[in-house]
Amino acid sequence: MNNNKWFGGFAEGEAPEKTHFKAMIVYNVTVNIEKNIHEEWLNWMLSKHIPDVMRTGCFLENKIMRLLTETENDGFTYAFQYICASMQDLERYQREFAPKLQAEHSERYKDKFVAFRSILEIVQ
């Protein structure tokens, strides 16, 4: 009987090398938006900003999630996840498109939101 502890679908110490699969990259943008502007902001995100991001051709798909367990914030918190095939695609987005798109959002909703970004790798 194998006594290895299992994690992520592979026995400990036996995870495949990266060369065995193509890791996808997730560009996660978490935004807390003030309640009084929330509906207008979400409509703008859905009708303008997200389509503009996807039109860059850098991402394969996107997901939108709303945080259900608010703690200290007065607003609503959303996580926008943009999935791309490689770090090169993300770097191209950050270099060629992100500055303009982020500036447009910041100008429109100045002092009404807080955002942070993170980069994740899909493991399984």
Buried (B, 14 or more C-beta within 10 A) or exposed (E): EEEEEEEEEEEEEEBEEEEEEEEBBBBBBBBBBBEEBBEEBBEBBEEBBBEBBBEBEBBEEBEEEEEEEEEEEEBBBBBBBBBBBEEEBBEBBBEEBBEEBBEBBEEBBEEBBEBEEEEEEEEE
